[in-house]
Amino acid sequence: RCYRGLGLHCRRRAVLPRGMAERRLFGTDGVRGVANLEPMTGPTVMRLGMAVAARLRQPGRHTRIVIGKDTRLSGYMFESALASGIVAMGADVWITGPLPTPGIAFITSSMRCDAGVVISASHNPFEDNGIKLFARDGFKLPDTVEAEIEALMESPDLDGQRASSGDVGYSRKIEDSRGRYVVYCKATFPADLTLDGLTVVVDGAHGAGYRVGPAVFEELGAKVIAINCAPNGKNINDQAGALHPESMGKAVREHGAHVGIALDGDADRLVLCDERGEIIDGDAVMALCATRMLAEGRLAKGTLVTTVMSNLGLERAVRAAGGTVVRTQVGDRYVVEEMRKHGYNLGGEQSGHLVFLDHATTGDGIIAALRVLAVMVREGRPLSELAGVMQRMPQVLINVKVDRKRPLDELAAVGELIRAVERDLGDDGRVLVRYSGTEAKARVMIEGPNESAIREQAQGIADALVLACRA
């Protein structure tokens, strides 16, 4: 099928973006932009804090909101701006300092706070920053609530809701937030297993997981080789972490480690490598875990939820094991929404956002790694062997910058190219063309039996998109 006009074209089942017309500030994963340029400026973020406090406060109780961040230099500025906006509305702020995004979701729900705010641009370079919001149950806010927060920010009525001078809130730090999250992560690992005897490379991406990541695996018994765990405010994701797993692979080979674990800047995604340094992405992790959960009768409704970007090899591996794959639009929030709506418990993205809903409310790189390590320990098999459960279909992904995001159904030349490729592939592949929800980019993905052929086809579509989207 084709889904056009909303930045998505795919020949397989998908879910269309919801609420996109109502939200201008929020993208697929919160607000994001270059720090100190709109919308990521101090005054705008302060007003966002005011709107969050006004929209999410609960009648009859004092409002408390958690704020956490990654290691970006600009995080201090936005932490102060958010706290100022929130306390101005009479709500209290609890500050965690640098902590993974899933850790902030956990703290929000465990401390019965009314909302959690994460200051992070995830895998983007340090110059960028962003804001992600969690509801009191630890799940990301739906599009509709984000749209209401945007409307409040633009409304003059918001200023009239400020607290009186005697009723402003206060701000304090949660001193043991890291320790709480470490304990929470370790509790998801089977009690009858340890990591004794395993050597593990942990790449912290100089990001939010630089302390808690190594601590979790070490406290469970592993010998940990920590790399890229020295943030300076400007080196987050810089040739490190899940976006650049080559350093992890090199360290695994140098130290003779059993596995490499690479997190991204806010530690909500995971990329692994096996004992040979070969990269294992989110699709392979889902295939490994889903087939084991199917065999044990623990995969809810026998269904894995993933996005339109996941490789056809994943779908085939799960089907061969007797399961079903449901696809959503790109974005871990939409994966989680589908899981909650239908009672599924495993989902994720090829990029490494992996959601084990029995243990966490959002993607968690550390918890996902622990699930894989548990399989390795219980079965006594190397990751290179376990990852063979999935045979990957050749896949090419090309990202190109575009001046503007014109609706795909207006781009006749691009549409004709897509249809020509689809006719050529038949039932042996698929084409996906979409705009990024967080960057000024278009993404062209093609799967098919001949890698060189699909690479040439993808480049042709990408070139046509750039030309059609010139300002």
C-alpha positions as MATLAB code, in Angstrom:
seq = 'RCYRGLGLHCRRRAVLPRGMAERRLFGTDGVRGVANLEPMTGPTVMRLGMAVAARLRQPGRHTRIVIGKDTRLSGYMFESALASGIVAMGADVWITGPLPTPGIAFITSSMRCDAGVVISASHNPFEDNGIKLFARDGFKLPDTVEAEIEALMESPDLDGQRASSGDVGYSRKIEDSRGRYVVYCKATFPADLTLDGLTVVVDGAHGAGYRVGPAVFEELGAKVIAINCAPNGKNINDQAGALHPESMGKAVREHGAHVGIALDGDADRLVLCDERGEIIDGDAVMALCATRMLAEGRLAKGTLVTTVMSNLGLERAVRAAGGTVVRTQVGDRYVVEEMRKHGYNLGGEQSGHLVFLDHATTGDGIIAALRVLAVMVREGRPLSELAGVMQRMPQVLINVKVDRKRPLDELAAVGELIRAVERDLGDDGRVLVRYSGTEAKARVMIEGPNESAIREQAQGIADALVLACRA';
ca = [
       0.000    0.000    0.000;
       0.995    3.631   -0.397;
       0.626    6.269    2.305;
       1.300    9.658    0.774;
       0.887   13.286    1.711;
       1.977   12.578    5.280;
       5.610   11.839    4.537;
       5.247    8.064    4.284;
       5.233    5.644    1.362;
       5.323    1.930    2.050;
       4.131   -1.198    0.290;
       3.383   -3.039    3.538;
       0.937   -2.401    6.352;
       1.643    0.664    8.454;
      -0.037    3.125   10.773;
      -0.308    6.712    9.656;
       1.014    9.551   11.824;
      -1.592   10.938   14.143;
      -1.938   14.502   15.294;
       0.813   15.759   13.017;
      -1.314   18.629   11.741;
      -1.961   19.845   15.271;
       1.667   19.772   16.441;
       4.269   22.176   15.095;
       6.729   22.239   17.991;
       6.740   18.530   18.830;
       8.096   15.954   16.388;
       8.094   12.171   16.596;
      10.218   12.243   19.755;
       9.562   15.524   21.529;
      10.941   18.975   20.781;
      14.372   19.112   19.176;
      16.655   21.699   17.620;
      19.968   23.526   17.801;
      20.636   24.786   21.316;
      20.094   28.543   21.758;
      18.140   28.801   18.493;
      14.357   28.581   18.361;
      12.638   26.532   19.539;
      15.459   25.417   21.847;
      15.999   28.744   23.625;
      15.784   29.552   27.315;
      12.585   31.657   27.105;
      10.739   29.114   24.943;
      11.762   26.189   27.141;
      10.733   28.132   30.247;
       7.299   28.653   28.724;
       7.184   24.968   27.846;
       7.816   24.204   31.520;
       4.927   26.477   32.477;
       2.591   24.752   30.009;
       3.624   21.266   31.131;
       2.929   22.143   34.763;
      -0.426   23.714   33.880;
      -1.606   20.822   31.687;
      -0.403   17.865   33.754;
      -1.191   18.950   37.286;
      -3.736   16.804   39.094;
      -6.688   18.356   40.965;
      -6.523   17.990   44.710;
      -2.780   17.311   44.982;
       0.457   19.256   44.871;
       2.179   18.867   41.505;
       5.664   17.338   41.290;
       7.673   17.037   38.078;
      10.978   15.218   37.531;
      13.650   16.775   35.307;
      16.586   14.750   34.011;
      19.129   15.259   31.251;
      22.004   13.799   29.310;
      25.539   15.241   29.319;
      25.232   18.075   26.767;
      26.690   21.447   27.692;
      23.353   23.178   27.057;
      21.559   20.855   29.463;
      22.335   23.134   32.382;
      20.664   26.084   30.654;
      17.501   24.156   29.832;
      17.364   22.504   33.243;
      17.245   25.953   34.838;
      14.723   27.277   32.310;
      12.357   24.340   32.752;
      12.596   24.484   36.534;
      11.846   28.226   36.487;
       8.746   27.708   34.375;
       7.462   24.824   36.466;
       7.923   26.436   39.879;
       6.350   29.648   38.564;
       3.140   27.654   38.181;
       3.281   26.472   41.787;
       4.635   22.996   41.049;
       7.729   21.395   42.573;
      10.738   20.136   40.629;
      12.830   17.067   41.397;
      16.171   17.057   39.512;
      18.024   13.821   38.755;
      21.051   15.191   36.923;
      22.459   13.050   34.054;
      20.391    9.870   33.815;
      19.201    7.694   30.911;
      15.808    8.540   29.460;
      14.293    5.246   30.690;
      15.716    6.004   34.134;
      13.784    9.256   34.236;
      10.629    7.416   33.161;
      11.206    4.963   36.030;
      11.824    7.722   38.596;
       8.683    9.549   37.434;
       6.423    6.567   38.035;
       8.153    5.175   41.132;
       8.071    8.547   42.936;
       4.436    9.123   41.910;
       5.307   12.360   40.128;
       2.876   14.025   37.753;
       5.285   14.188   34.821;
       8.850   13.540   33.794;
      10.893   15.803   31.527;
      14.022   14.617   29.706;
      16.487   17.162   28.321;
      18.214   15.307   25.507;
      18.623   15.182   21.742;
      19.305   11.441   21.969;
      21.706   10.413   19.181;
      22.184   13.937   17.746;
      25.478   15.873   18.106;
      26.089   18.024   21.174;
      25.035   21.272   19.452;
      21.443   19.993   19.416;
      19.168   19.488   22.372;
      15.580   18.527   22.954;
      12.746   17.932   25.391;
      10.846   14.650   25.843;
       7.870   14.274   28.159;
       6.569   11.356   30.209;
       3.216   11.063   31.932;
       2.929   10.023   35.581;
       2.771    6.322   34.594;
       6.195    6.521   32.900;
       4.860    6.362   29.339;
       5.472    9.046   26.740;
       2.684   11.554   26.285;
       0.332   10.939   23.354;
       0.307   13.337   20.409;
      -2.995   14.867   21.529;
      -1.616   15.971   24.902;
       1.513   17.409   23.269;
      -0.780   19.401   20.975;
      -2.643   20.755   24.012;
       0.664   21.777   25.637;
       1.640   23.625   22.446;
      -1.687   25.438   22.450;
      -1.167   26.468   26.073;
       2.284   27.844   25.292;
       0.769   30.125   22.670;
      -2.175   31.192   24.822;
      -2.135   34.422   26.857;
      -4.223   32.561   29.432;
      -1.111   30.680   30.540;
       0.396   33.791   32.160;
      -2.754   34.242   34.217;
      -2.242   30.796   35.775;
       1.016   31.709   37.501;
       1.127   31.019   41.213;
       1.068   33.823   43.751;
       4.370   34.829   45.322;
       3.629   32.707   48.365;
       2.676   29.627   46.387;
       5.559   29.182   43.936;
       7.137   25.752   43.914;
      10.606   24.652   44.951;
      13.398   22.738   43.239;
      15.529   20.020   44.819;
      17.877   17.269   43.642;
      17.218   13.546   43.992;
      20.603   12.547   45.377;
      20.267    8.774   44.822;
      18.586    8.688   41.401;
      21.476    6.792   39.775;
      21.488    4.156   42.502;
      17.743    3.685   42.274;
      17.944    3.114   38.531;
      20.862    0.676   38.823;
      18.875   -1.428   41.311;
      15.828   -1.302   39.033;
      17.831   -2.522   36.020;
      19.490   -5.358   37.946;
      16.107   -6.554   39.197;
      15.096   -7.351   35.596;
      17.911   -9.920   35.271;
      16.937  -13.510   36.214;
      17.711  -14.109   39.878;
      19.184  -17.548   39.193;
      21.817  -16.202   36.785;
      24.983  -14.108   37.069;
      27.398  -12.586   34.592;
      30.397  -14.194   36.298;
      33.065  -15.121   33.770;
      31.854  -12.764   31.040;
      33.943   -9.878   29.734;
      31.745   -7.069   28.461;
      32.685   -3.897   26.599;
      30.306   -1.032   27.443;
      30.346    2.047   25.188;
      28.586    4.882   27.012;
      28.684    7.342   24.071;
      29.919    9.957   26.577;
      26.218   10.256   27.372;
      23.628    9.735   30.074;
      24.529    6.087   30.643;
      28.237    6.653   31.204;
      28.048    5.765   34.914;
      25.008    3.551   35.341;
      25.738    1.383   32.288;
      29.079   -0.026   33.450;
      27.811   -0.240   37.047;
      24.849   -2.498   36.211;
      26.887   -5.112   34.360;
      29.761   -5.014   36.844;
      27.477   -5.462   39.842;
      25.949   -8.532   38.166;
      29.397  -10.108   37.951;
      30.826   -9.189   34.563;
      34.304   -7.879   33.924;
      33.536   -4.515   32.321;
      35.710   -2.656   29.830;
      34.195    0.842   29.767;
      34.891    3.042   26.749;
      33.637    6.501   25.808;
      32.540    7.149   29.375;
      34.240   10.529   29.958;
      31.746   13.248   28.949;
      32.942   16.841   28.689;
      29.694   18.427   27.497;
      30.729   18.435   23.845;
      31.737   14.854   23.010;
      28.376   13.081   23.383;
      27.869   10.640   20.465;
      31.115   11.886   18.896;
      32.456    8.823   17.047;
      31.067    6.802   19.935;
      28.103    4.744   21.054;
      25.278    3.142   19.108;
      25.747    5.418   16.091;
      29.435    4.520   15.766;
      29.726    0.911   16.954;
      33.054    0.393   15.224;
      34.955    1.524   18.361;
      33.020   -1.022   20.415;
      33.855   -3.774   17.927;
      37.532   -2.844   18.010;
      37.581   -2.917   21.827;
      35.871   -6.318   21.892;
      38.534   -7.785   19.632;
      41.395   -6.151   21.531;
      40.219   -7.400   24.936;
      38.849  -10.754   23.827;
      35.443   -9.807   25.222;
      32.349  -11.968   24.902;
      30.060   -9.114   23.850;
      29.992   -5.377   23.203;
      27.184   -3.099   24.368;
      26.827    0.359   22.800;
      24.314    2.888   24.111;
      23.334    6.179   22.504;
      23.431    9.621   24.120;
      20.385    9.090   26.347;
      20.808    5.298   26.624;
      17.359    4.410   25.332;
      18.741    2.448   22.384;
      21.152   -0.443   22.046;
      23.512   -1.845   19.438;
      25.498   -4.978   20.241;
      28.466   -6.743   18.737;
      29.386  -10.389   19.096;
      32.698  -11.854   20.237;
      34.150  -11.315   16.749;
      33.219   -7.631   16.712;
      30.353   -8.134   14.230;
      27.489   -5.651   14.711;
      24.113   -6.918   15.961;
      21.350   -4.345   15.437;
      17.875   -3.970   16.914;
      16.249   -6.290   14.374;
      18.582   -9.156   15.271;
      18.031   -8.565   18.999;
      14.251   -8.649   18.487;
      14.509  -11.844   16.450;
      16.614  -13.497   19.146;
      14.376  -12.446   22.022;
      11.043  -12.948   20.245;
      11.842  -16.513   19.174;
      12.948  -17.427   22.722;
       9.839  -15.832   24.225;
       7.662  -17.706   21.715;
       9.255  -21.016   22.662;
       8.696  -20.282   26.356;
       5.130  -19.063   25.856;
       6.023  -15.580   27.120;
       5.483  -13.516   23.951;
       2.072  -11.962   24.529;
      -0.394  -13.054   21.835;
       2.570  -14.458   19.921;
       3.173  -11.003   18.460;
       6.181   -8.728   18.009;
       5.628   -5.037   17.258;
       8.140   -3.209   15.099;
       8.178   -0.395   12.542;
       8.108   -0.160    8.786;
      11.916    0.188    8.828;
      12.629   -3.305   10.198;
      14.154   -5.845    7.854;
      11.996   -8.483    6.168;
      14.356  -11.071    7.635;
      12.974  -10.272   11.090;
       9.421  -10.877    9.938;
      10.377  -14.179    8.355;
      12.272  -15.377   11.452;
       9.335  -14.644   13.756;
       6.833  -16.255   11.358;
       9.031  -19.362   11.104;
       8.919  -19.650   14.900;
       5.119  -19.463   14.867;
       4.702  -15.772   15.682;
       3.284  -12.660   14.075;
       4.808   -9.258   13.338;
       2.787   -6.028   13.498;
       4.328   -2.870   12.007;
       3.787    0.761   12.952;
       5.102    4.074   11.692;
       8.634    5.017   12.744;
       9.046    6.097   16.375;
       9.297    4.021   19.544;
       6.341    5.951   20.998;
       4.090    4.491   18.283;
       5.472    1.008   18.901;
       4.607    1.371   22.592;
       1.146    2.746   21.825;
       0.417   -0.305   19.660;
       1.730   -2.631   22.365;
      -0.414   -1.059   25.075;
      -3.501   -0.922   22.902;
      -3.443   -4.646   22.108;
      -1.641   -6.130   25.110;
       1.673   -7.011   23.461;
       4.882   -7.127   25.511;
       7.803   -6.951   23.048;
       8.506   -4.348   20.419;
      11.170   -2.097   19.033;
      13.017   -0.548   16.147;
      15.914   -1.576   13.955;
      17.808    1.451   15.320;
      17.965   -0.201   18.749;
      14.958    1.202   20.624;
      13.853   -2.050   22.289;
      10.836   -2.169   24.565;
      10.289   -5.041   26.995;
       6.969   -3.928   28.405;
       7.072   -6.497   31.210;
      10.060   -4.576   32.595;
      10.029   -0.996   31.264;
       7.686    1.645   29.875;
       9.973    2.845   27.107;
      13.062    1.826   25.139;
      15.899    0.912   27.498;
      19.339   -0.013   26.162;
      20.593   -1.462   29.449;
      17.561   -3.643   30.094;
      17.572   -4.851   26.477;
      21.239   -5.848   26.819;
      20.427   -7.760   29.996;
      17.738   -9.752   28.180;
      20.276  -10.835   25.553;
      22.933  -11.626   28.156;
      20.428  -13.802   30.012;
      19.915  -15.902   26.849;
      23.680  -16.180   26.338;
      24.271  -17.324   29.911;
      21.304  -19.711   30.101;
      22.069  -21.408   26.777;
      25.851  -21.201   27.071;
      26.188  -20.089   23.446;
      28.090  -17.150   21.909;
      26.158  -14.219   20.501;
      27.480  -14.901   16.985;
      25.671  -18.233   17.045;
      22.482  -16.912   18.651;
      22.160  -14.036   16.170;
      21.953  -16.551   13.311;
      18.246  -16.950   14.051;
      17.635  -14.144   11.529;
      18.807  -14.079    7.920;
      18.886  -10.468    6.808;
      17.381   -9.389    3.489;
      19.712   -6.952    1.661;
      18.597   -3.473    2.703;
      19.763   -0.028    1.625;
      18.925    3.166    3.508;
      19.859    6.589    2.139;
      19.300    9.786    4.138;
      19.346   13.091    2.266;
      18.866   16.673    3.416;
      15.869   18.468    1.936;
      15.072   22.183    1.901;
      11.400   21.538    2.632;
       9.143   18.542    3.170;
       6.700   18.611    0.288;
       3.868   16.053    0.465;
       4.945   12.969   -1.443;
       1.709   12.816   -3.423;
       2.676   16.150   -5.008;
       5.961   14.775   -6.345;
       4.966   13.112   -9.610;
       8.502   12.246  -10.770;
       9.390   10.709   -7.416;
       6.168    8.711   -7.394;
       6.854    7.284  -10.828;
      10.339    6.198   -9.778;
       8.929    4.480   -6.692;
       6.302    2.629   -8.730;
       8.930    1.498  -11.230;
      11.078    0.021   -8.453;
       8.043   -1.668   -6.909;
       7.193   -3.292  -10.230;
      10.768   -4.510  -10.543;
      10.831   -6.002   -7.010;
       7.399   -7.607   -7.096;
       6.916   -9.706   -3.932;
      10.656  -10.042   -3.313;
      11.187   -6.644   -1.670;
       9.703   -3.348   -0.642;
      10.184    0.413   -0.875;
       9.791    2.922    1.945;
      10.125    6.690    1.478;
       9.502    9.018    4.405;
      10.546   12.300    5.958;
      12.370   12.366    9.265;
      10.266   13.524   12.182;
      13.221   15.197   13.919;
      15.482   16.488   11.121;
      15.214   18.194    7.720;
      15.881   14.917    5.959;
      14.189   12.400    3.702;
      14.849    8.698    4.100;
      14.739    6.195    1.243;
      14.837    2.523    2.167;
      14.680   -0.391   -0.282;
      14.910   -4.124    0.421;
      15.466   -6.673   -2.315;
      17.537   -9.682   -3.349;
      20.257   -7.731   -5.203;
      22.082   -5.181   -3.039;
      23.876   -3.354   -5.836;
      20.626   -2.986   -7.799;
      18.603   -1.654   -4.876;
      21.403    0.735   -3.919;
      21.286    2.270   -7.383;
      17.481    2.452   -7.249;
      17.502    4.072   -3.798;
      20.035    6.671   -4.902;
      17.890    7.527   -7.909;
      14.832    8.125   -5.726;
      16.905   10.127   -3.204;
      18.324   12.367   -5.925;
      14.832   12.984   -7.291;
      13.587   13.901   -3.814;
      16.339   16.454   -3.249;
      15.570   18.064   -6.601;
      11.813   18.121   -5.975;
      12.167   19.575   -2.473;
      14.429   22.499   -3.287;
      13.253   25.765   -1.772;
];
